[in-house]
Each structure stands twice: as C-alpha cells, then as structure tokens.
Amino acid sequence: MECLVADKQNFHKSCFRCHHCGSQLSLGNYASLHGKIYCKPHFKQLFKSKGNYDEGFGHKQQPGFKL
C-alpha cells in the first residue's frame, strides 16, 4: 500500500481524506489544524471566517500565543 506523510502523520493513500466531507486528498490540496486534515475549501469555510482558526475549531487561544 502506498503511504503518505502529512502533518507528521502517516496515512494510507486511500485513507487520506477530509475530516469534514470525506473527500480524498493529495499532498497539494489539504490543510490541517490540531491534527485533523481538511480539504482546503472546508478548512477555509470552517475556520477562516472567524479570523482566529483556534476559536473556529473550539480551542481557546493560549495567552501570549500569536498565529
């Protein structure tokens, strides 16, 4: 089986899918946050609108931490 490494994680090529919609991804069309992998359109839809990716994901920003 062909394996991919993305965001310091190993994936079977067929298992490398968007956490939100399940579409199959490639190394050129994904984004990740807190260990979860997303297609770029859903990453933008889910997190970019808030301006703070951590808050959009339900995480609180750490004091003194800047994106």
C-alpha beads as a LAMMPS data file, in Angstrom:
LAMMPS data file: protein, C-alpha beads

67 atoms
66 bonds

1 atom types
1 bond types

-500.0 500.0 xlo xhi
-500.0 500.0 ylo yhi
-500.0 500.0 zlo zhi

Masses

1 110.0

Atoms # bond

1 1 1 0.000 0.000 0.000
2 1 1 1.167 3.464 -0.807
3 1 1 1.649 5.692 2.244
4 1 1 1.728 9.460 2.629
5 1 1 3.156 11.599 5.410
6 1 1 1.224 14.784 6.160
7 1 1 1.255 16.924 9.280
8 1 1 3.694 14.446 10.887
9 1 1 1.142 11.638 10.476
10 1 1 1.227 8.545 8.244
11 1 1 -1.770 7.799 6.020
12 1 1 -2.644 5.121 3.504
13 1 1 -3.260 6.971 0.262
14 1 1 -6.915 5.847 0.256
15 1 1 -7.379 6.957 3.905
16 1 1 -6.061 10.493 3.357
17 1 1 -9.462 12.206 3.453
18 1 1 -11.053 15.443 4.631
19 1 1 -12.219 15.211 8.255
20 1 1 -15.356 17.215 7.349
21 1 1 -16.578 15.856 3.995
22 1 1 -14.561 12.683 3.475
23 1 1 -13.217 13.629 0.042
24 1 1 -9.909 12.039 -0.904
25 1 1 -6.967 14.427 -0.627
26 1 1 -3.487 14.770 -2.055
27 1 1 -0.407 16.408 -0.583
28 1 1 -1.137 19.538 -2.626
29 1 1 -4.750 20.145 -1.616
30 1 1 -5.076 19.829 2.151
31 1 1 -4.798 21.963 5.273
32 1 1 -4.569 20.802 8.874
33 1 1 -5.338 22.116 12.321
34 1 1 -4.803 20.353 15.657
35 1 1 -4.017 17.058 13.940
36 1 1 -7.130 16.962 11.765
37 1 1 -6.835 17.074 7.981
38 1 1 -9.264 19.045 5.785
39 1 1 -9.718 19.850 2.115
40 1 1 -8.783 23.478 1.510
41 1 1 -12.360 24.642 0.753
42 1 1 -13.742 23.232 4.023
43 1 1 -10.769 24.470 6.033
44 1 1 -11.470 28.000 4.783
45 1 1 -15.229 27.637 5.264
46 1 1 -14.939 26.289 8.807
47 1 1 -12.126 28.403 10.221
48 1 1 -11.236 31.457 8.155
49 1 1 -14.492 33.355 8.714
50 1 1 -13.706 33.895 12.406
51 1 1 -10.210 35.219 11.756
52 1 1 -8.895 33.079 14.615
53 1 1 -8.511 29.491 13.479
54 1 1 -8.298 28.166 17.043
55 1 1 -11.595 29.717 18.131
56 1 1 -13.293 28.366 14.998
57 1 1 -12.158 24.912 15.999
58 1 1 -13.418 25.232 19.572
59 1 1 -9.987 25.787 21.095
60 1 1 -9.097 28.757 23.234
61 1 1 -6.005 30.674 22.248
62 1 1 -3.162 30.413 24.749
63 1 1 -2.138 33.692 26.419
64 1 1 0.787 35.233 24.594
65 1 1 0.379 32.893 21.605
66 1 1 0.202 34.559 18.207
67 1 1 -0.743 32.921 14.937

Bonds

1 1 1 2
2 1 2 3
3 1 3 4
4 1 4 5
5 1 5 6
6 1 6 7
7 1 7 8
8 1 8 9
9 1 9 10
10 1 10 11
11 1 11 12
12 1 12 13
13 1 13 14
14 1 14 15
15 1 15 16
16 1 16 17
17 1 17 18
18 1 18 19
19 1 19 20
20 1 20 21
21 1 21 22
22 1 22 23
23 1 23 24
24 1 24 25
25 1 25 26
26 1 26 27
27 1 27 28
28 1 28 29
29 1 29 30
30 1 30 31
31 1 31 32
32 1 32 33
33 1 33 34
34 1 34 35
35 1 35 36
36 1 36 37
37 1 37 38
38 1 38 39
39 1 39 40
40 1 40 41
41 1 41 42
42 1 42 43
43 1 43 44
44 1 44 45
45 1 45 46
46 1 46 47
47 1 47 48
48 1 48 49
49 1 49 50
50 1 50 51
51 1 51 52
52 1 52 53
53 1 53 54
54 1 54 55
55 1 55 56
56 1 56 57
57 1 57 58
58 1 58 59
59 1 59 60
60 1 60 61
61 1 61 62
62 1 62 63
63 1 63 64
64 1 64 65
65 1 65 66
66 1 66 67
